[in-house]
Amino acid sequence: MGIRFSNFGFDKTVDKLLEVEKLPVEAAKKRKEKVVTEKKEVDKLTKLVADLDKATNAVKAQSDFYHLKVESSHPDIIEGTIKGPAAVGSYEFEVRGLARSDKQLAYGFPDKDKTSVGFGYMEIEREDKEPFEVTVEPGSTLEKVAMQINDAQAGVRAMVINTGYKPDSYRLLVLSEQSGKEAKINIDEDTTFLEFKNQVAGRNLDVLFEDVPITSQDNDLKELLENVNFHVKRAEAGTRVQVSIVHDADATIAGIKTFIEKYNDIVKFSAEQSKSPNDGTPGALSGDSSVRQIMRTLQQGLYGSPTGSTKYQNLADIGISTNPKTGELVMDESKVKSALADNYESVANLFIRSKFGDGVGERVAQRIKTFRDPNSGVLKSRMRGLDRIIESQDKDIANRERQLGEKQESIKKRFSSLESQMSSLQAQGQYLAQRFGAGGQEPQGGG
């Protein structure tokens, strides 16, 4: 490959011939680059459609569209969270007493890790479990006994506390890890110096719900109402707390906004692909029927009215319109919020599948499903077609490059042979010139 043809000026001729032979290969590579660019754009469109599909999940079914929240007149006393579909309504509570853990406190010692607490077998009994023993060996300290109780992992917890009251400020506190009357503990100190008294008696939660007494071993009411968890934070007898389960308009609007944003992303992508050359360079998928098909099908999914008795009949009624110039959806958030406050169910019926028919979210979701079908979906089919073209082009390029290599060798060999012949002719010419230029005499120095 390192042959040069400078002696006879063949360099430029060979280079030009090789450049000509490279043209078909370069043309094939450019055709492939164009298809690769198209594939990247189809992949981008596929992701945009997937994002819209995800957004429709928040607006296509009642369980997803209906957002609820708990409002309390005294959130410092009781508050709540929603776990699933629940009934909207208001309820009255009165918290008369919190659930408490049973606590046993030993008499004091001057330190936690030096003074012996005696020895013996300390038995700890709980209402709902078998009792267990702690062997207090001679020389055991408060700290060691606490460690033994905790290592047993038997539903009680021990800690050494410094009360600050001299001279015996260190005391052993043993408490149930559960609250409620059934979590009560009893400690038999045996022959040790540890004497306990019941510092706090375990008790259940005491609440009036709509004037009905309600109790629980802890301070959560998880099964009072379906899919609602009420958490009691403090007791205040005599104070009536109003707790309401209401529609969460802000959460609902957030879901609608995300749906509109993801729909508009596809509208913008389509406009970018098909824009006029006067407005800039059209996209790689300019004129691609799959883009037009997807856009047209999605637009059709926006239109349709619920059948039967429902207040709002289309998106425009609640403040969502289509920009006539761009095709993008435009939302008047204040108007949507007002519509939700006025008739939440009717707004929901515009989006979800209900007894009145399929709403916008459901219709768009169904159309997206056809786009993404692995066998017949337009996106998958388009991607497979581009992959086949790229595979074919790779084979064509490889074949052309092989042929190019063979032609390059052939050209170089021919010009190398031509140069050899020219060199031979040149040497003969020089010989003849010397001979005849010297009057026909033999050149000097000859044998």
Kinemage of the C-alpha trace (Angstrom):
@kinemage 1
@onewidth
@group {chain A} dominant
@subgroup {mainchain}
@vectorlist {calphas} color= white
{ca met a 1} P 0.000 0.000 0.000
{ca gly a 2} L 2.977 2.367 0.443
{ca ile a 3} L 3.743 2.641 -3.342
{ca arg a 4} L 4.087 6.152 -4.729
{ca phe a 5} L 4.225 7.074 -8.405
{ca ser a 6} L 6.025 10.409 -8.178
{ca asn a 7} L 8.631 9.728 -10.894
{ca phe a 8} L 6.089 10.040 -13.698
{ca gly a 9} L 3.416 12.204 -11.989
{ca phe a 10} L 1.014 9.289 -11.467
{ca asp a 11} L 0.289 10.223 -7.828
{ca lys a 12} L -2.631 12.551 -8.532
{ca thr a 13} L -4.029 10.256 -11.182
{ca val a 14} L -4.058 7.261 -8.818
{ca asp a 15} L -5.537 9.329 -5.973
{ca lys a 16} L -8.332 10.588 -8.215
{ca leu a 17} L -9.098 7.090 -9.449
{ca leu a 18} L -9.242 5.815 -5.872
{ca glu a 19} L -11.522 8.666 -4.854
{ca val a 20} L -13.889 7.804 -7.691
{ca glu a 21} L -13.949 4.178 -6.578
{ca lys a 22} L -14.800 5.282 -2.993
{ca leu a 23} L -17.890 7.248 -4.036
{ca pro a 24} L -20.326 4.288 -4.034
{ca val a 25} L -19.158 3.268 -0.539
{ca glu a 26} L -19.542 6.812 0.815
{ca ala a 27} L -22.985 7.065 -0.757
{ca ala a 28} L -24.027 3.786 0.898
{ca lys a 29} L -22.767 5.022 4.288
{ca lys a 30} L -24.738 8.261 3.925
{ca arg a 31} L -27.882 6.285 3.133
{ca lys a 32} L -27.320 4.249 6.294
{ca glu a 33} L -26.720 7.379 8.387
{ca lys a 34} L -30.056 8.735 7.222
{ca val a 35} L -31.864 5.555 8.280
{ca val a 36} L -30.011 5.479 11.622
{ca thr a 37} L -31.133 9.063 12.246
{ca glu a 38} L -34.705 8.078 11.408
{ca lys a 39} L -34.467 5.188 13.874
{ca lys a 40} L -33.301 7.535 16.635
{ca glu a 41} L -36.313 9.747 16.000
{ca val a 42} L -38.695 6.773 16.035
{ca asp a 43} L -37.109 5.696 19.322
{ca lys a 44} L -37.696 9.213 20.686
{ca leu a 45} L -41.337 9.046 19.577
{ca thr a 46} L -41.678 5.634 21.221
{ca lys a 47} L -40.495 7.082 24.542
{ca leu a 48} L -42.868 10.040 24.229
{ca val a 49} L -45.781 7.653 23.657
{ca ala a 50} L -44.658 5.583 26.675
{ca asp a 51} L -44.616 8.743 28.814
{ca leu a 52} L -48.136 9.613 27.677
{ca asp a 53} L -49.250 6.053 28.425
{ca lys a 54} L -47.921 6.407 31.968
{ca ala a 55} L -49.721 9.736 32.353
{ca thr a 56} L -53.037 8.225 31.246
{ca asn a 57} L -52.832 5.819 34.202
{ca ala a 58} L -53.672 8.756 36.476
{ca val a 59} L -56.812 9.756 34.577
{ca lys a 60} L -58.314 6.663 32.953
{ca ala a 61} L -59.844 4.794 35.925
{ca gln a 62} L -61.858 5.886 38.932
{ca ser a 63} L -59.362 4.417 41.393
{ca asp a 64} L -56.594 6.516 39.819
{ca phe a 65} L -58.504 9.717 39.026
{ca tyr a 66} L -60.270 10.049 42.378
{ca his a 67} L -57.791 11.553 44.836
{ca leu a 68} L -58.899 11.893 48.439
{ca lys a 69} L -57.451 13.490 51.534
{ca val a 70} L -58.310 13.751 55.233
{ca glu a 71} L -58.989 17.175 56.753
{ca ser a 72} L -59.106 17.578 60.535
{ca ser a 73} L -60.369 20.522 62.588
{ca his a 74} L -57.672 19.629 65.149
{ca pro a 75} L -54.747 17.940 63.338
{ca asp a 76} L -52.740 18.179 66.569
{ca ile a 77} L -55.253 15.744 68.141
{ca ile a 78} L -56.129 13.420 65.254
{ca glu a 79} L -55.197 13.200 61.592
{ca gly a 80} L -55.588 10.604 58.861
{ca thr a 81} L -54.302 9.156 55.623
{ca ile a 82} L -56.067 7.496 52.696
{ca lys a 83} L -54.970 3.969 51.696
{ca gly a 84} L -57.408 3.355 48.808
{ca pro a 85} L -60.968 4.035 47.630
{ca ala a 86} L -62.961 5.496 50.497
{ca ala a 87} L -66.346 7.088 51.119
{ca val a 88} L -66.479 10.877 51.158
{ca gly a 89} L -67.988 12.227 54.389
{ca ser a 90} L -67.493 14.035 57.716
{ca tyr a 91} L -67.164 12.401 61.137
{ca glu a 92} L -66.931 13.518 64.771
{ca phe a 93} L -64.306 12.258 67.222
{ca glu a 94} L -63.499 12.816 70.874
{ca val a 95} L -60.178 11.463 72.175
{ca arg a 96} L -60.593 10.698 75.868
{ca gly a 97} L -57.325 8.794 76.414
{ca leu a 98} L -54.266 7.618 74.509
{ca ala a 99} L -52.977 4.058 74.438
{ca arg a 100} L -49.961 3.732 76.736
{ca ser a 101} L -47.199 1.183 77.258
{ca asp a 102} L -46.816 -0.447 80.648
{ca lys a 103} L -43.682 0.872 82.398
{ca gln a 104} L -41.931 -0.574 85.466
{ca leu a 105} L -39.271 1.488 87.284
{ca ala a 106} L -36.730 0.044 89.724
{ca tyr a 107} L -35.492 1.869 92.818
{ca gly a 108} L -32.275 3.854 92.501
{ca phe a 109} L -28.570 3.009 92.629
{ca pro a 110} L -25.583 5.387 92.833
{ca asp a 111} L -24.146 4.263 89.469
{ca lys a 112} L -24.945 2.095 86.452
{ca asp a 113} L -21.808 -0.014 86.043
{ca lys a 114} L -20.169 -0.559 89.450
{ca thr a 115} L -22.646 -1.267 92.232
{ca ser a 116} L -24.018 -4.820 92.451
{ca val a 117} L -27.781 -5.204 92.240
{ca gly a 118} L -27.696 -8.532 94.066
{ca phe a 119} L -28.311 -11.946 92.527
{ca gly a 120} L -31.153 -14.345 91.820
{ca tyr a 121} L -33.710 -15.190 89.135
{ca met a 122} L -35.783 -12.219 87.991
{ca glu a 123} L -38.984 -13.273 86.214
{ca ile a 124} L -40.734 -10.969 83.739
{ca glu a 125} L -44.333 -11.834 82.966
{ca arg a 126} L -46.505 -10.376 80.183
{ca glu a 127} L -50.234 -10.656 79.730
{ca asp a 128} L -50.152 -12.159 76.250
{ca lys a 129} L -46.909 -14.193 76.334
{ca glu a 130} L -45.078 -16.799 78.370
{ca pro a 131} L -42.926 -15.395 81.219
{ca phe a 132} L -39.160 -15.492 80.894
{ca glu a 133} L -36.331 -15.462 83.439
{ca val a 134} L -33.245 -13.303 83.677
{ca thr a 135} L -30.405 -14.828 85.713
{ca val a 136} L -28.851 -12.074 87.802
{ca glu a 137} L -25.420 -13.365 88.748
{ca pro a 138} L -23.407 -12.058 91.722
{ca gly a 139} L -21.729 -8.757 90.849
{ca ser a 140} L -24.241 -7.849 88.109
{ca thr a 141} L -24.826 -4.107 87.615
{ca leu a 142} L -27.822 -2.153 86.289
{ca glu a 143} L -26.158 -1.929 82.897
{ca lys a 144} L -25.612 -5.688 82.676
{ca val a 145} L -29.195 -6.518 83.711
{ca ala a 146} L -30.554 -4.107 81.092
{ca met a 147} L -28.390 -5.787 78.450
{ca gln a 148} L -29.651 -9.254 79.460
{ca ile a 149} L -33.301 -8.159 79.207
{ca asn a 150} L -32.772 -6.606 75.784
{ca asp a 151} L -30.830 -9.612 74.474
{ca ala a 152} L -33.824 -11.825 75.299
{ca gln a 153} L -35.898 -9.975 72.641
{ca ala a 154} L -39.056 -10.966 74.475
{ca gly a 155} L -41.268 -7.942 73.800
{ca val a 156} L -39.938 -5.738 76.593
{ca arg a 157} L -37.202 -3.135 76.508
{ca ala a 158} L -34.872 -2.052 79.334
{ca met a 159} L -32.752 1.057 79.789
{ca val a 160} L -30.724 2.654 82.541
{ca ile a 161} L -31.738 6.275 83.128
{ca asn a 162} L -30.063 9.000 85.164
{ca thr a 163} L -32.795 10.836 87.051
{ca gly a 164} L -30.398 13.374 88.514
{ca tyr a 165} L -31.777 12.850 92.013
{ca lys a 166} L -28.909 12.192 94.440
{ca pro a 167} L -27.631 10.002 95.886
{ca asp a 168} L -29.235 7.107 94.000
{ca ser a 169} L -29.898 8.741 90.613
{ca tyr a 170} L -29.552 5.656 88.351
{ca arg a 171} L -32.663 3.543 87.826
{ca leu a 172} L -33.693 0.638 85.606
{ca leu a 173} L -36.753 1.317 83.421
{ca val a 174} L -38.494 -1.681 81.841
{ca leu a 175} L -41.314 -1.057 79.383
{ca ser a 176} L -43.503 -3.071 77.084
{ca glu a 177} L -42.769 -2.678 73.392
{ca gln a 178} L -46.529 -2.767 72.810
{ca ser a 179} L -49.185 -0.453 74.124
{ca gly a 180} L -52.572 -1.413 75.548
{ca lys a 181} L -53.888 -3.269 78.580
{ca glu a 182} L -52.956 -6.664 77.186
{ca ala a 183} L -49.297 -5.612 76.999
{ca lys a 184} L -49.085 -5.217 80.798
{ca ile a 185} L -45.894 -6.580 82.378
{ca asn a 186} L -45.163 -7.875 85.882
{ca ile a 187} L -41.670 -8.284 87.324
{ca asp a 188} L -40.758 -10.609 90.190
{ca glu a 189} L -37.351 -9.432 91.489
{ca asp a 190} L -36.753 -12.629 93.509
{ca thr a 191} L -33.848 -12.108 95.946
{ca thr a 192} L -32.213 -9.221 94.031
{ca phe a 193} L -32.044 -5.653 95.318
{ca leu a 194} L -34.132 -4.578 92.290
{ca glu a 195} L -37.541 -3.462 93.497
{ca phe a 196} L -39.982 -2.211 90.852
{ca lys a 197} L -43.131 -0.159 90.945
{ca asn a 198} L -45.623 0.348 88.144
{ca gln a 199} L -44.668 3.765 86.833
{ca val a 200} L -47.266 3.853 84.029
{ca ala a 201} L -50.088 1.364 83.640
{ca gly a 202} L -50.641 0.058 80.130
{ca arg a 203} L -53.971 1.084 78.697
{ca asn a 204} L -55.915 1.109 75.449
{ca leu a 205} L -56.923 4.028 73.282
{ca asp a 206} L -60.264 5.519 74.352
{ca val a 207} L -62.146 7.377 71.592
{ca leu a 208} L -65.728 8.368 70.891
{ca phe a 209} L -66.582 8.088 67.193
{ca glu a 210} L -69.977 9.549 66.413
{ca asp a 211} L -70.677 9.014 70.153
{ca val a 212} L -69.807 5.328 69.862
{ca pro a 213} L -66.960 4.143 72.192
{ca ile a 214} L -63.959 2.892 70.174
{ca thr a 215} L -60.793 1.279 71.526
{ca ser a 216} L -57.449 0.014 70.204
{ca gln a 217} L -54.226 -1.318 71.670
{ca asp a 218} L -52.255 1.435 69.908
{ca asn a 219} L -52.991 4.979 68.776
{ca asp a 220} L -53.943 4.084 65.212
{ca leu a 221} L -57.469 3.272 64.064
{ca lys a 222} L -56.742 1.275 60.922
{ca glu a 223} L -60.033 -0.538 60.440
{ca leu a 224} L -62.583 1.988 61.662
{ca leu a 225} L -63.401 3.052 58.076
{ca glu a 226} L -62.390 1.168 54.946
{ca asn a 227} L -59.069 2.319 53.451
{ca val a 228} L -58.626 5.142 55.985
{ca asn a 229} L -56.038 5.176 58.776
{ca phe a 230} L -56.672 7.611 61.645
{ca his a 231} L -53.667 8.475 63.838
{ca val a 232} L -54.394 9.837 67.305
{ca lys a 233} L -51.688 12.195 68.551
{ca arg a 234} L -52.991 13.414 71.911
{ca ala a 235} L -56.030 13.215 74.155
{ca glu a 236} L -58.307 16.098 75.012
{ca ala a 237} L -61.523 15.005 76.618
{ca gly a 238} L -64.462 17.268 75.913
{ca thr a 239} L -63.113 18.549 72.587
{ca arg a 240} L -65.060 17.412 69.542
{ca val a 241} L -62.889 16.993 66.454
{ca gln a 242} L -64.436 17.169 62.985
{ca val a 243} L -62.617 14.901 60.494
{ca ser a 244} L -63.657 14.947 56.822
{ca ile a 245} L -62.736 12.754 53.868
{ca val a 246} L -62.827 15.059 50.840
{ca his a 247} L -61.748 15.131 47.210
{ca asp a 248} L -58.173 16.319 46.739
{ca ala a 249} L -58.605 18.710 43.791
{ca asp a 250} L -54.920 19.709 43.733
{ca ala a 251} L -53.768 16.104 43.316
{ca thr a 252} L -56.370 15.530 40.602
{ca ile a 253} L -55.320 18.661 38.712
{ca ala a 254} L -51.669 17.550 38.908
{ca gly a 255} L -52.612 14.290 37.157
{ca ile a 256} L -54.562 16.153 34.437
{ca lys a 257} L -51.675 18.589 33.912
{ca thr a 258} L -49.190 15.754 33.467
{ca phe a 259} L -51.503 14.102 30.916
{ca ile a 260} L -51.753 17.366 28.946
{ca glu a 261} L -47.988 17.965 29.100
{ca lys a 262} L -47.172 14.493 27.760
{ca tyr a 263} L -49.793 14.809 25.016
{ca asn a 264} L -48.362 18.205 24.002
{ca asp a 265} L -44.841 16.734 23.856
{ca ile a 266} L -46.016 14.429 21.051
{ca val a 267} L -47.786 17.322 19.292
{ca lys a 268} L -44.560 19.355 19.366
{ca phe a 269} L -42.526 16.398 18.107
{ca ser a 270} L -44.926 15.902 15.203
{ca ala a 271} L -44.823 19.620 14.323
{ca glu a 272} L -41.015 19.603 14.403
{ca gln a 273} L -40.878 16.650 12.022
{ca ser a 274} L -43.305 18.081 9.491
{ca lys a 275} L -42.486 21.791 9.555
{ca ser a 276} L -42.124 23.703 6.311
{ca pro a 277} L -38.597 24.201 4.883
{ca asn a 278} L -39.326 27.940 5.109
{ca asp a 279} L -39.477 27.571 8.898
{ca gly a 280} L -36.264 25.586 9.208
{ca thr a 281} L -34.997 22.107 8.537
{ca pro a 282} L -37.764 19.451 8.650
{ca gly a 283} L -37.209 16.477 10.927
{ca ala a 284} L -35.804 13.133 9.869
{ca leu a 285} L -39.338 11.693 9.824
{ca ser a 286} L -40.763 14.388 7.585
{ca gly a 287} L -43.449 12.746 5.473
{ca asp a 288} L -43.392 9.561 7.594
{ca ser a 289} L -46.902 8.112 7.634
{ca ser a 290} L -46.443 6.533 11.084
{ca val a 291} L -46.075 9.958 12.737
{ca arg a 292} L -49.198 11.267 11.014
{ca gln a 293} L -51.099 8.107 11.932
{ca ile a 294} L -50.204 8.358 15.626
{ca met a 295} L -51.028 12.069 15.815
{ca arg a 296} L -54.339 11.700 14.012
{ca thr a 297} L -55.389 8.728 16.182
{ca leu a 298} L -54.518 10.519 19.429
{ca gln a 299} L -56.479 13.595 18.362
{ca gln a 300} L -59.519 11.413 17.722
{ca gly a 301} L -59.244 10.090 21.274
{ca leu a 302} L -59.784 13.581 22.697
{ca tyr a 303} L -63.260 13.930 21.310
{ca gly a 304} L -66.397 12.251 22.529
{ca ser a 305} L -69.100 12.992 25.094
{ca pro a 306} L -70.454 10.949 27.993
{ca thr a 307} L -73.894 9.538 27.357
{ca gly a 308} L -76.657 10.022 29.884
{ca ser a 309} L -77.087 12.474 32.710
{ca thr a 310} L -73.798 14.209 33.459
{ca lys a 311} L -73.195 17.938 33.709
{ca tyr a 312} L -69.991 18.351 31.688
{ca gln a 313} L -70.024 17.015 28.122
{ca asn a 314} L -66.526 17.828 26.800
{ca leu a 315} L -63.126 19.124 27.871
{ca ala a 316} L -63.930 22.679 26.778
{ca asp a 317} L -66.744 22.752 29.377
{ca ile a 318} L -64.219 22.476 32.205
{ca gly a 319} L -61.539 24.785 30.748
{ca ile a 320} L -59.404 22.543 28.513
{ca ser a 321} L -59.238 23.640 24.866
{ca thr a 322} L -57.135 22.993 21.747
{ca asn a 323} L -54.878 25.717 20.363
{ca pro a 324} L -56.075 26.055 16.734
{ca lys a 325} L -52.581 27.013 15.502
{ca thr a 326} L -50.441 24.392 17.219
{ca gly a 327} L -52.901 21.623 18.102
{ca glu a 328} L -51.657 21.653 21.702
{ca leu a 329} L -54.022 21.351 24.660
{ca val a 330} L -54.390 24.439 26.851
{ca met a 331} L -55.729 24.218 30.409
{ca asp a 332} L -57.332 27.019 32.403
{ca glu a 333} L -56.386 25.678 35.828
{ca ser a 334} L -58.726 27.934 37.780
{ca lys a 335} L -61.688 26.862 35.638
{ca val a 336} L -60.818 23.162 36.036
{ca lys a 337} L -60.528 23.605 39.802
{ca ser a 338} L -63.901 25.369 39.881
{ca ala a 339} L -65.489 22.525 37.881
{ca leu a 340} L -64.042 19.934 40.276
{ca ala a 341} L -65.452 21.839 43.241
{ca asp a 342} L -68.814 22.123 41.530
{ca asn a 343} L -69.208 18.517 40.329
{ca tyr a 344} L -66.184 16.286 40.833
{ca glu a 345} L -67.917 13.173 39.498
{ca ser a 346} L -68.975 14.833 36.243
{ca val a 347} L -65.405 16.031 35.596
{ca ala a 348} L -64.132 12.523 36.325
{ca asn a 349} L -66.575 11.044 33.799
{ca leu a 350} L -64.901 13.100 31.050
{ca phe a 351} L -61.682 11.142 31.658
{ca ile a 352} L -62.444 7.731 33.132
{ca arg a 353} L -64.385 4.650 32.065
{ca ser a 354} L -67.775 4.922 33.736
{ca lys a 355} L -71.402 3.963 33.226
{ca phe a 356} L -71.570 6.923 30.840
{ca gly a 357} L -68.908 5.456 28.531
{ca asp a 358} L -65.164 5.776 27.958
{ca gly a 359} L -63.618 9.130 28.816
{ca val a 360} L -60.590 10.844 27.281
{ca gly a 361} L -58.037 8.999 29.443
{ca glu a 362} L -59.502 5.587 28.642
{ca arg a 363} L -59.847 6.326 24.907
{ca val a 364} L -56.273 7.589 24.598
{ca ala a 365} L -54.978 4.621 26.621
{ca gln a 366} L -56.709 2.190 24.252
{ca arg a 367} L -55.160 3.880 21.227
{ca ile a 368} L -51.702 3.860 22.757
{ca lys a 369} L -52.096 0.145 23.382
{ca thr a 370} L -52.532 -0.416 19.632
{ca phe a 371} L -49.435 1.714 18.847
{ca arg a 372} L -47.290 -0.331 21.224
{ca asp a 373} L -48.587 -3.779 20.261
{ca pro a 374} L -45.444 -5.930 19.802
{ca asn a 375} L -46.867 -7.669 16.730
{ca ser a 376} L -48.987 -5.168 14.836
{ca gly a 377} L -48.285 -1.814 16.515
{ca val a 378} L -47.163 0.994 14.205
{ca leu a 379} L -44.160 1.820 16.410
{ca lys a 380} L -42.851 -1.741 16.623
{ca ser a 381} L -43.485 -2.304 12.910
{ca arg a 382} L -41.653 0.892 11.962
{ca met a 383} L -38.697 -0.003 14.163
{ca arg a 384} L -38.472 -3.518 12.716
{ca gly a 385} L -38.566 -2.101 9.192
{ca leu a 386} L -35.725 0.319 9.932
{ca asp a 387} L -33.664 -2.440 11.566
{ca arg a 388} L -34.053 -4.585 8.444
{ca ile a 389} L -32.947 -1.690 6.224
{ca ile a 390} L -29.892 -1.016 8.409
{ca glu a 391} L -28.964 -4.707 8.386
{ca ser a 392} L -29.237 -4.790 4.585
{ca gln a 393} L -27.195 -1.606 4.268
{ca asp a 394} L -24.474 -2.984 6.542
{ca lys a 395} L -24.147 -5.987 4.246
{ca asp a 396} L -24.092 -3.736 1.167
{ca ile a 397} L -21.407 -1.500 2.702
{ca ala a 398} L -19.278 -4.496 3.694
{ca asn a 399} L -19.569 -5.906 0.151
{ca arg a 400} L -18.699 -2.562 -1.450
{ca glu a 401} L -15.717 -2.061 0.872
{ca arg a 402} L -14.445 -5.508 -0.070
{ca gln a 403} L -14.806 -4.673 -3.771
{ca leu a 404} L -13.165 -1.300 -3.192
{ca gly a 405} L -10.156 -2.973 -1.576
{ca glu a 406} L -9.809 -5.296 -4.522
{ca lys a 407} L -10.053 -2.403 -7.016
{ca gln a 408} L -7.519 -0.352 -5.090
{ca glu a 409} L -5.032 -3.225 -5.241
{ca ser a 410} L -5.715 -3.698 -8.948
{ca ile a 411} L -5.197 -0.002 -9.737
{ca lys a 412} L -1.997 0.192 -7.742
{ca lys a 413} L -0.643 -2.969 -9.342
{ca arg a 414} L -1.420 -1.682 -12.837
{ca phe a 415} L 0.245 1.656 -12.199
{ca ser a 416} L 3.159 -0.030 -10.477
{ca ser a 417} L 3.628 -2.203 -13.595
{ca leu a 418} L 3.241 0.853 -15.803
{ca glu a 419} L 5.857 2.704 -13.804
{ca ser a 420} L 8.223 -0.246 -14.089
{ca gln a 421} L 7.760 -0.254 -17.866
{ca met a 422} L 8.209 3.503 -18.031
{ca ser a 423} L 11.392 3.250 -15.969
{ca ser a 424} L 12.712 0.612 -18.356
{ca leu a 425} L 11.877 2.734 -21.392
{ca gln a 426} L 13.454 5.739 -19.733
{ca ala a 427} L 16.674 3.802 -19.110
{ca gln a 428} L 16.742 2.627 -22.744
{ca gly a 429} L 16.126 6.179 -23.939
{ca gln a 430} L 18.990 7.493 -21.869
{ca tyr a 431} L 21.243 4.749 -23.208
{ca leu a 432} L 20.341 5.526 -26.829
{ca ala a 433} L 20.687 9.229 -26.262
{ca gln a 434} L 24.179 8.777 -24.894
{ca arg a 435} L 25.156 6.477 -27.694
{ca phe a 436} L 23.893 8.480 -30.612
{ca gly a 437} L 24.694 11.778 -29.005
{ca ala a 438} L 28.407 10.747 -28.864
{ca gly a 439} L 28.738 10.273 -32.650
{ca gly a 440} L 27.944 6.633 -32.651
{ca gln a 441} L 30.863 5.725 -30.361
{ca glu a 442} L 30.506 3.323 -27.526
{ca pro a 443} L 30.050 5.016 -24.168
{ca gln a 444} L 33.274 5.253 -22.191
{ca gly a 445} L 33.868 2.878 -19.403
{ca gly a 446} L 32.203 -0.019 -21.171
{ca gly a 447} L 33.760 -3.477 -21.022
